[in-house]
Amino acid sequence: MVNDVKDVARDLSATVDDSVPGLTAFSEGDSYRTRGPGTWSRKQILGHLIDSALNNLQRFVRAQQGAELVFPDYDQSFWVAAGGYQDRPWAALVGLWAELNRHLAHVISRIPSDRLGTPCRIGESQSMTLDFIVRDYVKHLRHHLAQILDPEGAAWKTHPPFA
C-alpha cells in the first residue's frame, strides 16, 4: 500500500521505467492496429495517457493555488482525435509519455501534505480531494498500460471521465 505522496511519485517513476522497454518493443505496425471497430489503437491509448498527463499536471498544480479546484470536464474521444495520435511516430509518443510522467512524478513529490485535502471538482463530478486524484492517476495509467502491453489479459471497461 502506498501511503505518502512521495511513495506515489516513486511508484509512478518505477511504473514508467518498468513500462518503457515493453512499449518500445512494439513496432510501428503493432502500435497502429486496433482490437476491432470502435476501439483505440495502442497509439491512441498512449495518446489518451499523454492527454491525461497534461490535464493532471494542471490539476496537481492548480489545486495547490487556492481553496478549491474547479476544472473543466475531459472528453477523451475528442482529445484523442484532436491530438491526431494515430499519425504520430510510436517512438515519439513513447518518449513524450515517459518524460511527461517523469515530470509528473517530480511534481507529485513536491505537493505539500497540507494541500492534499484540497477539494477538486472536475466537470460535473462530485468533489474529491487532490490526494484522491493523485492516487487515481497512477491507477488509471496502469489500467491503460495493461491494455497496451497485454491486450488479451487487460480489462476493457472504461475509466471515469475525469481521467
N, C-alpha and C positions, 0 to 999 in steps of 0.2 A: 504494500500500500504506500502510495506516495503521499507524504504529509505536508511538506513545506513547498512553497512555490519554487524554491531553489532546486528541490528534488524534481519538480515538474520540468523545469528548464533542463536539468541534466538528462531526464528521461527523453525529452524531445530531441536533444542533441544526439543521444545514443540511437534513437529511432531513425533519425536521418542518416547517421553514419552506418547503421546496420542495413538500411534500405538501398543506399546508393549503388552498391555492387549489383544487386538484383535488378534494379531499374536500368542500369547501363548495359546489362546483358541482353536486353531486348533490342532487336533490330528495328530499323525504321518501319519496315513492313509489319512487324509484330505490334508496334505501337499504334499503327493506323487502323487496324481491324477492330470491328465491334463484335459483341456477342450475338447480335441479331438486330432486326429492325427496332428502332426506338431506344436503343441502348448507346451508351457512350463508348468510345474507343479508350485505350489506355491514355492517349494524348489528351483526350477531353477530360478524363477523370483527373489526370495530373494537373490540367489547366484549372479544373474546379478547385483543386488543393492550392494552386497558386492564388486564385481569387480569394479563397478562404484565408490564406496567409495575409494578403493585402488588407482585407476587411478587418481581420482580427488585430493586425498591427494598429490600425486606427482605434479600434475598441480598447485595446490594452493601454494605449497612451492617453486617449481622451477620457477614459474612466478615472484616471488619476488627477484630472484637472478640476473637476467640480464635485458637487454633492450628488449628482446623478448623471448617468449617461443615457441619452435618448438617441438611438442610431437608426438609420433607415433600414427597411427590410432588404433582404437579399434574394433576388430572383436568379437562382443558379443557372437555369437554362438560358436566360438572356445573357448573363455574364459570360458563360462558356461560348455561346455563339458570337457575342461581340468580341471576345478575345481571339477568335479565329485559331484556336489551339491546334486544330486538325492540320493547319497549313504551316505550322512551325516545326523546325527540326527537333526530333526527340531529344538529342543530346543537349540542345539549348534549353529545353523545358526542364530536363532533369537538373541541370546546373542552376537554373533560376529558382526552381523549387527548393533545392538544397540550401542555397545561400539565403533565401528569404527565411527559411525555417531556422537556420543557424542564428540569424539576426533576431528572430522572434524569441528564441531561447535566451539570448542575451537580454532582451527587453524584459522578458518574464522574470529573469533572475534579479532584476533591479526594482521590481514592484515593491514598494513599502508595504509591510504587513497591515498597516492601518488603512490602506486603500483597498484591500481585498474584499471588504464588505460593501463597497460602493454598489448601490443598486443600478442595474443596467436593464434597459428595455430596448429590444430590437424589433422594429416594426410593430406589429400588433401582439407580440408575445407577452407573456407575463413577465414581471420583473424578476431578475435573477442577479446574483452577485458577480462581481468581477472574478472572484475566486472560482465560481462555477464555470464561467465562460472560459477561463484559462485551462481548467482541467478538462472541460468538454472538448476544447480544441484538439488536444492530443488524442482523445478517444476518437473523435471524428476523423482525424488524419489517419490513424491506424485502421479504421474501418475501410477507408478508401484505398489505402495502400494494399490491404488484403485483396481488394477487387482487382488491383493491377497485378500484384505478384502471384496470386493464387486464385484466379477467377473461378475455378471449379469448386474450391472449398469456401469461398467467401460468401458472406451473407449479402443479399442484394436488395435489402429493404432500404428505403430512403431514410435520410437523416433529417432531423428537424431543420426548418428553413433558415434558422439564424446561423448556420454553419458558415 
